[in-house]
Amino acid sequence: MFGKKRAGGPEEIEVKVKTAEEEKEEIKESGTEQKAPATEEKDPLRISADEREEFEEFRRQKKILEIKRLLKMIDHTLLKQTATRDDIRRLCREAKEYGFYSVCVQPVYVDECFRCLKDAQAIKIACVVGFPMGENKTETKVYETKRAIADGADEIDMVASISAIKNGDYGYVKKEIKKVVAAAKHCPVKVIIETSLLTRDEMIKAAECARDAGAAFVKTSTGYFGTGAKAEDVRLLKQTVKGACRVKASGGIKNAEQFREMVDAGADRVGTSSGVEIADGIKKE
């Protein structure tokens, strides 16, 4: 394209005026094109140090809450006949320190626990009845229940009549549990059926007795006989009671791995004499 002609002396000179597009092309071919300074684009997925710290704090708090939830499932237990008052006091201190749901003790130590836990009423006191064999007369179990509650117990862990279960006398089993539940009044009753001594059918029928008699829990074991709690037994009891009552696993649960196995199987509460070891194991996970 040619532009206007202009006078340039005696001769007229033709002046070629380049378009902007042609100038850009020429600069590009000569390699002298000036590049505009690059602007750094902000990555929308990149988080700041403050945001990262906030996220880590959220994760820490979430883990703490989960640990507290799990520890609240533990009945911190000491049932050995060799236990001393000092042992019981230490049990109560540990329950307060770790935030366990309860302490579970023999009848002779309920009042000691009541004194030790006066300043920690959120921690319950569970007392065993008809322990460990369950072969007491019903009247004896009823008396033990009333006395334990009078001494300060909040929950009752009774052993069902194992001989009645083995004899198929489920009418007796259910009637006995009903009487203990009535004696306990507002206090939850857990019924120990000693799963390791029973067949699958006996477990189901014993659990149905506990459920239908108004028990708050059906419980696997005393820890004194057989192999103690098994995950498959916990699952069976959970399926049997169908949410009408809860399931407590106990017997031989010594570490965090075993504890989680019971919880995963459906246990709502776990009884163990290794509460501190389990708690420390959970915290390290």
Secondary structure as GFF3:
##gff-version 3
##sequence-region A 1 285
A	DSSP	beta_strand	5	7	.	.	.	ID=ss1
A	DSSP	beta_strand	12	14	.	.	.	ID=ss2
A	DSSP	alpha_helix	20	30	.	.	.	ID=ss3
A	DSSP	alpha_helix	49	71	.	.	.	ID=ss4
A	DSSP	beta_strand	74	78	.	.	.	ID=ss5
A	DSSP	alpha_helix	85	98	.	.	.	ID=ss6
A	DSSP	beta_strand	102	105	.	.	.	ID=ss7
A	DSSP	three_ten_helix	107	109	.	.	.	ID=ss8
A	DSSP	alpha_helix	110	116	.	.	.	ID=ss9
A	DSSP	beta_strand	124	129	.	.	.	ID=ss10
A	DSSP	alpha_helix	138	151	.	.	.	ID=ss11
A	DSSP	beta_strand	155	159	.	.	.	ID=ss12
A	DSSP	alpha_helix	162	166	.	.	.	ID=ss13
A	DSSP	alpha_helix	170	184	.	.	.	ID=ss14
A	DSSP	beta_strand	189	192	.	.	.	ID=ss15
A	DSSP	three_ten_helix	195	197	.	.	.	ID=ss16
A	DSSP	alpha_helix	200	212	.	.	.	ID=ss17
A	DSSP	beta_strand	217	219	.	.	.	ID=ss18
A	DSSP	alpha_helix	231	241	.	.	.	ID=ss19
A	DSSP	beta_strand	246	250	.	.	.	ID=ss20
A	DSSP	alpha_helix	256	265	.	.	.	ID=ss21
A	DSSP	beta_strand	269	272	.	.	.	ID=ss22
A	DSSP	alpha_helix	275	284	.	.	.	ID=ss23
###
